[in-house]
Amino acid sequence: MKITADGILGSAQNINNKKKSDEKELKQDNVNLKNDSINIKNVINSRIEAIEKEVREIQTSLTKNQIISRGIDRLMTASNPTTLDTIMNETMFNNNRILRDFVGSGLTQDDFRLKKNEIDSLISNNLISLTKIQVEMDNITAAGVIGNKKMENLMSGINDTLKSTAVGIENISNLDEEKVMRLIK
């Protein structure tokens, strides 16, 4: 077998060309990874902003529903129509007579119990929604993709709301980021 210098140089040149094209592909992959990372952070930041809005809406709804619930409790213990009317007029949220709007007028004690069950269901739905958001935020935090004060404050607000609500508190768990990360690994 005859080996020529031209053959060796040609093989070396082919190897160099392949190496350069591999390096270009690697650089391109790194650029794509950086772009993907930026896109993921943008998507997560957008989702965090949407979650903040959602939490505010849920907290407002929860507060309103809790006020209605307390008002119904008072209605159920009221002894005369004048007291009922006073309770209906005094129970307000954002300058609206929410109890009168929710309950209506001319109701009996049985109607009040039905309305109480209805409002308890709405409160439970609010708590379920907050719990789902809490889990989503815990997942985002545990993934370590993003971590900022905004997210910590949001999580703190959700946890405070859940802890301050007596209804269904036994169904709520507070996740610890470090424990989640250890479980994932």
URKA-V252210 format. One record per residue. PHI is phi in degrees with one decimal (999 if undefined). Layout:
PHI + PHI
//
This chain:
999 + -104.1 + -107.8 + -107.0 + -64.5 + -63.8 + -65.4 + -66.4 + -64.1 + -64.5 + -64.4 + -62.7 + -65.8 + -62.3 + -63.4 + -61.2 + -62.7 + -64.3 + -62.7 + -64.7 + -68.5 + -64.2 + -64.7 + -63.4 + -64.6 + -63.7 + -62.5 + -63.6 + -62.5 + -63.7 + -63.0 + -62.9 + -63.4 + -62.8 + -63.5 + -61.8 + -62.3 + -64.4 + -63.2 + -62.4 + -62.7 + -63.8 + -64.0 + -67.0 + -61.3 + -63.2 + -66.0 + -63.2 + -63.8 + -65.4 + -64.6 + -57.5 + -64.0 + -61.4 + -63.5 + -59.6 + -63.9 + -66.5 + -63.7 + -63.9 + -61.9 + -62.4 + -60.9 + -59.6 + -65.3 + -67.2 + -64.3 + -61.9 + -59.5 + -63.1 + -63.7 + -64.7 + -57.9 + -66.4 + -62.1 + -68.5 + -102.0 + -68.9 + -102.4 + -140.1 + -61.9 + -66.1 + -64.8 + -58.6 + -64.6 + -62.9 + -62.2 + -60.2 + -77.8 + -81.5 + -82.7 + -130.0 + -144.7 + 52.3 + 62.1 + -116.7 + -81.5 + -69.6 + -68.1 + -62.6 + -65.4 + -78.0 + -85.7 + 89.4 + -134.6 + 68.8 + -96.9 + -99.8 + -61.3 + -64.2 + -63.6 + -62.5 + -63.9 + -63.8 + -65.9 + -63.8 + -62.2 + -63.5 + -70.3 + -62.9 + -65.4 + -64.4 + -63.4 + -60.7 + -63.2 + -60.2 + -67.3 + -62.9 + -62.5 + -64.2 + -65.0 + -61.8 + -65.9 + -60.3 + -64.2 + -61.8 + -66.5 + -62.1 + -64.4 + -63.4 + -64.3 + -65.3 + -68.5 + 70.0 + -69.0 + -147.7 + -151.1 + -143.2 + -61.6 + -57.2 + -69.6 + -62.0 + -64.6 + -63.0 + -62.6 + -62.2 + -62.9 + -64.0 + -60.9 + -63.5 + -63.5 + -65.3 + -70.1 + -81.4 + -96.9 + -75.4 + -73.6 + 73.8 + -63.5 + -68.8 + -91.0 + -106.5 + -119.1 + -100.3 + -87.6 + -103.5 + -55.9 + -65.1 + -64.2 + -61.8 + -63.2 + -64.8 + -66.2 + -65.2 + -70.9
//
